[in-house]
Amino acid sequence: MGFKMGIVGLPNVGKSTLFNALTKTAAAQAANFPFCTIEPNVGEVAVPDERLERLAAIAGSKEIIPTRMTFVDIAGLVKGASKGEGLGNQFLANIREVDAIAHVLRCFEDGDVTHVEGRVDPVADAETIETELMIADLESLEKRLANIQRKINSGDKQAKEDARLMLAAKEALEAGRPARTVTVADDDRKAWNMLQLLTAKPVLYVCNVEEESAASGNSKSEAVAKMAAEQGAGTVVISAKIEEEISQLDAEEAEMFLGEMGLEEAGLDRLIRAGHDLLGLQTYFTVGPKEARAWTIRKGTLAPAAAGVIHGDFERGFIRAETVAYDDYVAYKGEAGAKEAGKFRVEGKTYEVKDGDVLHFLFNA
């Protein structure tokens, strides 16, 4: 299981430039005018993970298959989008389809690149987007509450439960808080997700800075970090220009370029790691002579469900999971060495898969 992250923001903040760099494609036209991205461009990228290559080397795997992440470059938002201004209706429809939102914020000064509001203020930009999403959610909730009132009056239990969650979200929105600030019980999580509220989605603020500030950020990105901390959101500092240049280089050239810029890793790596943390994701591995492969699951996933990520039959006919922790697999040079050292384990249906587990599933066909 990978996940889908929507790249959003006001026009001309660097969304499409970042998208092009991340997916190493020119599919999204990056141009200096609003709405250069009309249809949402979708790109998949491999999730870099040094552990996978190390495991493949130990096992002599012929093929390495990383897990993947999907980025969706969504048309630029403007004030009034919740009322259909600009490409508002399309924007709101596209954003409902993603798992998380990456707000790209302009944190650089450049007189040659216009700003739709005529000023550079990333915190205000973030508030503009959040406000539009909150208005859209509030209007949606008011319509739905009116539509289910008859069911509530007739004693429909499910309608009453739905209304309870809707009212909790409505109360937060009317107080100026996004729906993701509402505390939701585990038993309500499925019904809550079914509401498909835009402001319930996890948010990551991506600070697009000038090249000189890529390593340490600047005063504008610091202001965003303060805002994010108050909201419990994440932040990543990236220079979209640098990422675009790196995307055109081979691995050795890219490493040299990053070193010259004082960067330890590419922005893609930081963005993916932050995205994984945002959604509570982790990785397990299957390793053999044919292939070494990474699989993404949510933290807390039990072994049968983890097996189901590979194939539904694995989950339905699950018998047991044979597992070796990543560190043990490396330390003892593979499965055989781990067995000799007593680090090979057999786990059942209640086993909670850990990040880095090397797994082999046994199941009934």
N, C-alpha and C positions, 0 to 999 in steps of 0.2 A: 504494500500500500504506500503510495506516495501521497503528496497532497498538492492542492492547487492554491496558489497565492495570486490574488489580484493586485496589480500595480496601478495605483490611482493617484490622483493629485490634480492640482490646477494645471491649465495649459502652460507649456514651456518651462516646466520645472526639471525636465530631464528624464521623464518616464520612458519614452521610446528609446532614447540613447542607452539607458540602463538595460532595457529589454534586449536591445540588439546585442549589447555586450554579453549579457548573461546567456543568451541562446546562440551566440556566435552566428547570427544571421542578419540579413538586411531586410527581413520580411516586414518589419515595422519602419515606416518612413519617419526619420527624425528630421523635422524641419522647424524653422523659426516662425510658426504661425499657429493659432489655435486650431484644434481638431484635426491635426495631421493624421491622427489615428482615429478612423471612423469605425471600422469593425474591430472587435477585440482580437488582437493577434495572440495566438497561443503557441508557446514553445516549451519543449521538454528538455531538461538538462540532466546529465548524470550527477549524482551526489558524490562529491569526492570523499574518499575514506581510505586513509593509508592502511588501515587494518586489513581491508579486503585484499590489497596487493601482497601484504605480508603473509596472509593465510594461503593465498594462491601459490606463493613461492614455496612454502613449506609442503603443501600437498601436491605440488607439480601440476596444478590445474591448467588445462589447455586454454580455457576461456575465463575471462573475468567479466561478471555482469553486475554493475552497480545498481542500486535503487535509483529512482528518478523523481524529479520534482517538476511540476508544471507551473509556468508563469503565464499569467494572462495580462496583456497590456490593454487597459481599458481607456476609452476616450476621455479626454480632459474634462473635468467638472468645472462648472461656473456657478456663481451665486444665483439662486433661483432654480437650480436643477430639480428640486423636489416639486416645483410647479411646471416642470417640462421645459425650462429655459435651456438654450444651447442644445446639447444632446442628452439632457437630463433623464428622460424616460428610458433611453437605451442604456445609459450609465447604470441606473438603478437596477434594471433587469439583469445586466451582466454581472453586477457585483453580488447578486443573490446566489450565483452559481459557484462562488469560490469558498474555500475553507477559512482563509485568513486574508486580511487586508494589509498591504504595504503602502503606507502613505509616503510618497516621495515628496520631500519638502526642499524647496530651493534655499540653500544656505550659502550662496555665492553672489557676489556683485559682478555684473557684466552689462555695460551699457549697450552692447550689441545684441543682447537677448532681451526681448520685451517681456514685461510681466503684465498679466491680464488686469491686475489691480493697480498697476503703476507704482509699485513699491515692493521691496524685498523684506518680508516679515514672515518667517516660517511658522511661528506660533499662530499668527492670525490666519495664515493659510490653512493650518490644521483645524482651527476652529470653524472656518468657513465650510470645510468638507464635513466635519462632525455635525454641524448645525443642519446642513442639508439632509444628511442621513437620518438625523433625529426627527426632523419634520416629516420625512417620508414614512418613518416607522409609526409616528404618532397618528398620522392620517390613516394609515393602514389598520392600526388597532381600533381606532374609532369606528371605522366601517365594519370591521369584523364583529366588534362587540354589539353593534346595532343589529347585525344580521343573525346573531345566535340568540338574541334576547327571547325570541319565541320558544326556542328549544329549552332555554333555562326555565321559563315560566311553566313549561310542560313537565318539568322534573327530570330532564335529561342529565344524568350524572356526568357524562363526558363533557358536555357543554359547560357545566358548572366548573369543572376542573380547568378547562381551557380558559374560561372567563377569569378565573382566579389568577392564572399566570399572566393573562393579558393585562389585567388591572395592575398587577405588580410592575410590569414593564411600563405601562402608561404613567403610573405614579412617578417612576424614576425619570422618564422623559420629560414630564411636565415640571420636574424639579431641576431640569437642565443636565441630567446625568444620562449617559448612554445605557442601553439595556444590559450590556455586559457587566455593569456594576451590581446587578440584581443577584442576590444569593439564591441559587437554585438547588433544591434537594436532589439527590441521586435518582430518586423515584420519579421525579418530574423532568429529568433531563431530556428524555425522548420527546415528550410533549412540548417542552420548551424549544427544542431544536426545530420542531415542526412549524413553529410560528414564523421561522425564516426572517427574523428581524435583522436588519442591516447593522445596527449598532450593537448586536449581540456577538458579532464576529470578533475574534482576537485581532489586535492591531499592532503593527510594527512600524515605527517611524524611521524612514530612510532619509538621512541627512545628506543631500548631494552638495558637496563642498568643492571649492577650487582645488586644483592639483596640489598646491603647496600645503593645504590643510588636511590632506588625505590621511596622514598618519596620526595626527593629534586632534583634529577638529578645529573649530573656531568658535567665536563668541555666539554665533547664531545656532550652531549645533549644540552648544552648551545650554542655551535657552530651551531648545527642544528636549534635551535630556532631562532637564528639571521638570518640564511639563509632563513628560512621559512617566517619570518617577512618581509624580502626584497621582497619575491615573493608573499606575501599575502596568503600564505598557512597556514595550521594548524599544530600543533604538540601535541603529547601525549607522556608522559614518562611512560614506563611500564617495569617491569621485567618479562620476559616470564617465568622464573623459578618459581617466586612467583605465577604467575597466574596458572601455571600448578599444583602447590601444593594446591592452594585454590580450584581448580576444583575437587579435590578428597575429600574435606571436606564437612560436612553438614553445614547448615546455621549458627548454633551457634558456631561451631568450626572455621568456616571461619571468623566470626566477631572477635573472640578472636585473631586469627592469624594476621588479619589485624591490630588490635590494638597494638600487640606486635611489628609489623614492622613499626609502626608510620603512617599507612595509614588509611584514613577515608573511602575509598571505593575501590572496586576491579577495576582493570584496564579495565575490560569489560564495566563497567558503564561509565568510562571516554571516552573510545573509541567510544561507541555508541553515547554519547552526542556530542562528537566532530564530528562524522559522520553526525548526524542530522543537526548540525549547518552548516557543509560543504555543504550539499545539500538543505538547506533551508526547512527542514521538521518540522512538528509539529504534535501533537496528539489531537484527540478529543475522547469522550467516549459515549457509549450507555450503559445505566444502567437499570436493572430491577430485579425482583425476580428470574428469570431464570438464567441470566448471567450479568456480568459486563465485557465490552469488550473495548479494545483500538484499535483505527484506525489511521493509519499514512497518512497524506496528506502533500502537499507542502504549504508553507506559501502563503497566497493570494488566496487560493482556495475558490470559491463561493459555497454556500450551495448545489445546485443541483449536482455539481461535487463531493462534499464530500459525498453526499448520494450515488452516483454511485460507490464509493469504496466498499460499502456493496453489492449492486446489481445494474446492469444496469437498471432494471425496476424502481428503486427508482429515478434515474436521469431523465429518459424519462418521467415519470409520476409525477414529483415533483410538490407538491402543496405549502407546507410551511415547515418550521423547527421550532420546539419548543425547546427552549434552556435555559439553566441555566449555568452561569459561574461556574467553579469548586469551587472557593472560596466561592461563595454564596451557592452552593449545600452543602458544608461542614458546613458552618456557621449556616445554617438554617435547618440542619439535613434532607436534602432530598428535593424532588420536591414539596411536599405539603407545607413545611415550606417556601420554596423560593417563592411560589405563594402568600402565606399570606403576605410575606414581600415585595411583588411587584417586585421581582427579576426574575420572570418567563417572558420570552419574546417570541413573535411569529415573525419569520423573513421570508422574501421572497427570491426570486431568486437572488437578488443582494447582499445578506448578505455574507460578508467575514468571514468565520469561524475562530475563535480564538483558540489559544492553550489552552487546558483544557476545552473547551466547552463540556457540557453534552447535547447531542442532541437526539431528537426524530423526525423522518421524517414522514410526511403525503404525500401520493402519490396516483395517480390513477393507478390501475392495468392494 
